[in-house]
Amino acid sequence: MNKNIIAAALMAALGALALPASAEVVVIVSPKNPATRMFSEQASQFFLGKSNLFTPVDLPESSAVRAEFYKKVADKDTAQVKALWSKLVFTGKATAPKEYASAAEVKKAVAADPKAIGYIEKSAVDESVKVILTLP
């Protein structure tokens, strides 16, 4: 019986190790952009097509950072966000965010366009972009 308890505890510990750690996600803009900070609710407006003050850029749909970003900022999963954007695009109300393959590409696009807004892991931030929101 003790062996079963030990085996169960070991499996639980190994399972916990296999879970991905939650990365700290930040919202970024160009250093040329005058914005200095933003609230989650504001970021949600831009990334869900409810405001065109900024031009949002996305990571790929398969990105774990993208899933975490939308969950934290809008309490939506990627399927819900895709459905929302499909409706907005179909009705001509908005243009979906351009997708970039990596954080480096998102940084490059945001740095080059003062109106662009993106999100990446905090560990990928460098001097080419400015952090205006850190998501817990």
Buried (B, 14 or more C-beta within 10 A) or exposed (E): EEEEEEEEEEEEEEEEEEEEEEBEBBBBBBEEBEBEEBEBEBBBBBBBBEEEEBBBBBBEEEBEBBBBBBBBBBEBEBEBBBEBBEEBEEEEEBEBBBBBEEBEBBBBBBBEBBEBBBBBBEEBBEEBBBBBBEBE
